[in-house]
Amino acid sequence: MLLKNDAMRKLIVLLTFLSFSCFAQERAICISIDDLPAVTYGISEHSQVITDGILNALQNHNVKAIGFVNEGKLYEGEALDSSKVELLDQWLKAGMDLGNHTYSHKNYHRVPFKEYTDDILKGERIIKSLATKYDTEIRYFRHPYLRSGLTAGSTDSLKTFLKESGYQESLVTIDNDDYLFAQKYAWAYRSGDTKLMKQIGDTYLTYMEEKLLYFEEISIELFGRNIKQTLLIHANFLNAQYLDALLKTYKEHGYTFISQDEAASDPAYQSSVTKFGDWGISWIHKWGMSQGKEGDFFKKDPPTPDLVR
């Protein structure tokens, strides 16, 4: 009987180890894309090109991404531009989710609470109507500039408002400077400098791979496992041309692509933030600072190359 129980204990230990090992090796990421319908950097004809390129890449890899919308971009002056609304319709038709990114991309740390929350509500009018057409809902909110509160009080006030308004915060774990690459890429495009465009694109892929591995490493340091990551990138011409290659790179590192709901279900996203400041940074960094991390925890964060600075 003792032998049988001993064997059973060993089996339980083995199964527990195997279960933990599989969980620890899990690599999953939500692709979230800000500033819809598009960031054109003055090249207006790129709006459809950007939408097509990004959606094609997402569909090629069976990714259910979420795009966060600034509804102010849907207007020309006071008039609603139906062609821009159509771009959002294409996102939903492709099976993607949409979220609220405020009407005019205000910085929560720079405007009064009432002005900011009014801008959130103003930013849901069109997308909620579109979502109804596709029998879905607008349930996630993304903080512009990743500014979510200068103090504990302002952070809690916004959390309460969002919850009462039917929103869940979309927390970013993999932050990066893709917009700097995109600005320089658009400049190179306008200049007809195809050599520089390729150099920027290749450097971007390397940089984004390094970012992925860095945030994976420090998430393991914080939580003892790979958490479900949420990547932030923007709806621009650079990503329209390089997102397919980026997704291939993530696959090569063993990542599967998950929805916003699946990412938000990870218990890590319920971690407390107790350090506050005028930061627009990854929540992994916020959680790390709240756990007393400093110095070495941040020093491996890949810098943005001088090429695009």
C-alpha positions in Angstrom: 0.0 0.0 0.0 2.9 2.3 0.9 4.5 1.6 -2.4 1.3 2.3 -4.3 0.9 5.6 -2.5 4.6 6.5 -3.1 4.2 5.8 -6.8 1.0 7.9 -6.9 2.8 10.8 -5.2 5.6 10.6 -7.8 3.0 10.6 -10.6 1.3 13.6 -9.2 4.6 15.5 -8.9 5.5 14.5 -12.5 2.2 15.7 -13.8 2.4 18.9 -11.9 5.9 19.6 -13.3 4.8 18.8 -16.8 1.7 21.0 -16.4 3.8 23.9 -15.1 6.4 23.5 -17.8 3.8 23.6 -20.6 2.2 26.7 -19.0 5.6 28.4 -18.6 6.4 27.8 -22.2 3.1 29.2 -23.5 3.6 32.1 -25.8 0.5 34.0 -26.8 0.1 37.6 -28.0 -2.8 39.9 -28.8 -2.2 42.3 -31.7 -3.7 45.7 -31.0 -3.5 48.6 -33.5 -4.1 52.2 -32.5 -5.2 55.4 -34.2 -7.7 53.9 -36.7 -8.9 54.4 -39.3 -5.3 55.3 -40.4 -2.2 57.4 -39.7 -1.3 58.8 -43.1 1.3 61.5 -42.3 -0.3 63.7 -44.9 -0.5 61.1 -47.6 -4.2 60.9 -47.8 -4.4 58.2 -50.5 -2.7 55.8 -48.1 -5.8 55.4 -45.9 -7.1 52.5 -48.0 -3.6 51.1 -48.7 -3.0 51.0 -45.0 -6.3 49.3 -44.2 -5.8 46.7 -47.0 -2.2 45.9 -46.0 -2.9 45.5 -42.3 -6.0 43.4 -42.8 -4.4 41.2 -45.4 -1.5 40.5 -43.1 -3.8 39.7 -40.1 -6.0 37.4 -42.2 -3.0 35.6 -43.7 -2.0 34.6 -40.2 -5.5 34.0 -38.8 -5.2 36.9 -36.3 -8.2 38.3 -34.6 -6.8 41.8 -33.8 -8.4 44.8 -32.2 -8.2 48.3 -33.7 -8.7 51.3 -31.5 -10.5 54.2 -33.2 -10.2 58.0 -32.9 -13.6 59.0 -34.3 -12.4 62.6 -34.8 -10.5 61.2 -37.8 -13.8 60.3 -39.5 -14.8 63.9 -40.1 -13.7 66.5 -42.7 -14.5 69.7 -40.8 -18.0 69.1 -39.4 -19.0 66.6 -42.1 -18.8 62.8 -41.5 -16.6 61.2 -44.3 -18.4 58.0 -45.3 -15.3 56.7 -47.0 -13.4 56.8 -43.7 -16.3 55.1 -41.9 -16.2 52.4 -44.6 -12.6 51.7 -43.6 -13.8 50.7 -40.1 -16.6 48.7 -41.6 -13.9 46.7 -43.5 -12.2 45.9 -40.1 -15.4 44.5 -38.7 -16.3 42.7 -41.9 -12.9 41.0 -41.7 -13.7 39.7 -38.3 -11.6 42.1 -36.2 -12.7 43.9 -33.1 -12.9 47.7 -32.6 -12.3 49.7 -29.4 -12.6 53.3 -28.2 -9.4 55.4 -28.3 -11.2 58.7 -27.5 -12.6 61.1 -30.1 -9.6 63.3 -30.4 -6.7 61.5 -28.8 -6.5 63.7 -25.7 -3.8 63.3 -23.1 -5.5 62.4 -19.7 -2.6 64.0 -17.9 -3.1 67.3 -19.6 -6.9 68.0 -19.5 -9.6 68.1 -16.9 -11.4 64.8 -16.0 -14.7 66.0 -17.4 -13.2 67.1 -20.7 -11.4 63.7 -21.1 -14.4 61.5 -20.2 -16.6 63.6 -22.5 -14.1 62.8 -25.3 -14.4 59.1 -24.5 -18.2 59.2 -24.9 -18.0 61.3 -28.0 -15.6 58.7 -29.4 -18.1 55.8 -29.3 -21.0 57.1 -31.4 -20.0 55.7 -34.8 -18.2 52.6 -33.8 -21.1 51.4 -31.5 -23.5 51.8 -34.4 -21.2 49.8 -36.7 -20.7 47.1 -34.1 -24.4 46.5 -33.9 -24.4 45.9 -37.7 -22.0 43.0 -37.1 -23.7 41.7 -33.9 -20.7 42.6 -31.8 -19.9 45.1 -29.0 -17.4 47.9 -28.3 -16.0 46.9 -24.9 -12.4 47.9 -24.7 -10.8 51.3 -24.2 -7.2 52.2 -25.0 -5.5 55.2 -23.2 -4.0 57.7 -25.7 -0.3 58.0 -25.1 -0.7 55.2 -22.5 -1.5 57.9 -19.9 -3.8 56.4 -17.4 -3.5 58.7 -14.4 -0.9 60.9 -12.7 -2.0 59.8 -9.2 -3.8 56.9 -7.6 -6.9 59.1 -7.3 -7.0 60.1 -11.0 -6.3 56.5 -12.0 -9.1 55.1 -9.9 -11.5 57.8 -11.0 -10.9 56.9 -14.7 -11.2 53.2 -13.9 -14.6 53.8 -12.2 -15.9 55.9 -15.1 -14.8 53.3 -17.7 -16.5 50.5 -15.8 -19.7 52.4 -15.4 -19.6 53.2 -19.1 -19.2 49.5 -20.0 -15.5 49.5 -20.9 -12.6 47.4 -19.9 -9.1 48.9 -20.1 -6.8 47.5 -22.8 -3.5 47.3 -21.1 -0.3 47.3 -23.3 2.5 45.0 -22.3 4.8 45.4 -25.3 5.2 49.1 -26.0 7.6 50.4 -28.7 8.4 53.4 -30.9 6.9 52.1 -34.1 5.5 55.5 -34.8 9.0 57.0 -35.1 9.9 54.3 -37.7 6.6 55.1 -39.5 7.3 58.8 -39.6 10.7 58.3 -41.2 9.3 55.7 -43.5 6.7 58.1 -44.8 9.3 60.8 -45.3 11.4 58.3 -47.3 8.4 57.4 -49.4 7.6 61.0 -50.2 11.3 61.5 -51.1 11.3 58.5 -53.4 14.1 57.0 -51.4 13.4 53.2 -51.7 16.8 52.3 -50.4 16.1 54.1 -47.1 12.6 52.6 -46.9 14.0 49.1 -47.0 16.7 50.0 -44.5 14.0 51.4 -42.1 11.8 48.3 -42.7 14.6 45.8 -42.0 15.7 47.8 -38.9 12.1 47.9 -37.7 11.8 44.1 -37.8 15.0 43.6 -35.8 14.0 46.2 -33.3 10.5 44.7 -32.8 11.9 41.2 -32.4 14.3 42.5 -29.7 11.3 44.3 -28.0 9.3 41.0 -28.0 12.2 39.1 -26.3 12.9 41.8 -23.8 9.3 42.0 -22.6 9.0 38.2 -22.5 12.1 38.1 -20.3 11.0 40.6 -17.8 7.5 39.2 -17.7 9.0 35.9 -16.6 11.1 37.8 -14.0 8.0 39.4 -12.6 5.5 36.5 -12.8 7.6 33.4 -13.2 6.1 32.6 -16.5 5.3 34.0 -20.0 2.2 36.0 -19.6 -0.3 36.6 -22.4 1.2 39.7 -24.1 -0.6 42.6 -25.7 1.4 44.4 -28.5 0.7 48.0 -29.4 1.4 49.2 -33.0 -0.3 51.9 -35.1 -2.3 51.9 -38.3 0.4 53.3 -40.7 2.0 52.6 -44.0 5.0 51.0 -42.4 2.9 48.4 -40.7 0.8 47.9 -43.8 4.0 46.8 -45.6 5.8 45.0 -42.7 3.2 43.5 -40.5 3.1 40.2 -42.4 6.9 39.8 -41.8 6.5 40.8 -38.2 3.8 38.2 -37.6 6.1 35.5 -39.2 8.9 36.5 -36.8 6.5 36.1 -33.8 5.5 32.7 -35.1 9.1 31.7 -35.3 9.5 32.4 -31.6 6.6 30.1 -30.9 3.8 32.7 -30.4 0.2 32.1 -31.1 -2.2 35.0 -31.8 -5.1 35.5 -29.4 -8.0 38.0 -29.0 -8.2 40.9 -26.7 -10.5 38.9 -24.5 -8.0 36.0 -24.2 -5.2 38.4 -23.3 -7.2 40.3 -20.7 -8.1 37.0 -19.0 -4.5 36.5 -17.8 -4.4 37.1 -14.1 -1.2 39.2 -14.6 -3.5 42.0 -15.9 -5.1 42.3 -12.5 -1.7 43.2 -10.9 -1.7 46.4 -8.8 -0.1 49.6 -10.0 1.1 51.7 -7.0 3.7 53.9 -8.6 2.4 56.9 -10.6 4.0 59.6 -12.8 3.7 61.3 -16.2 4.5 58.0 -18.0 3.3 56.5 -21.2 4.9 53.1 -20.7 4.2 49.4 -20.8 2.1 48.0 -17.9 4.9 45.5 -17.4 7.1 48.4 -16.5 4.4 49.9 -14.3 3.9 46.5 -12.5 7.7 46.2 -12.2 8.1 49.6 -10.6 5.1 48.8 -8.3 7.0 45.7 -7.1 10.1 47.8 -6.4 12.0 46.9 -9.6 14.6 49.4 -10.8 17.9 49.7 -12.6 18.7 46.3 -14.1 15.1 45.5 -14.7 14.9 48.2 -17.4 18.4 48.5 -18.7 18.0 45.7 -21.4 15.1 47.6 -23.0 16.2 47.9 -26.6 16.8 51.5 -27.6 15.2 53.1 -30.6 17.8 53.3 -33.4 19.4 56.7 -34.3 18.2 55.9 -37.9 14.7 57.0 -37.0 15.4 59.4 -34.1 
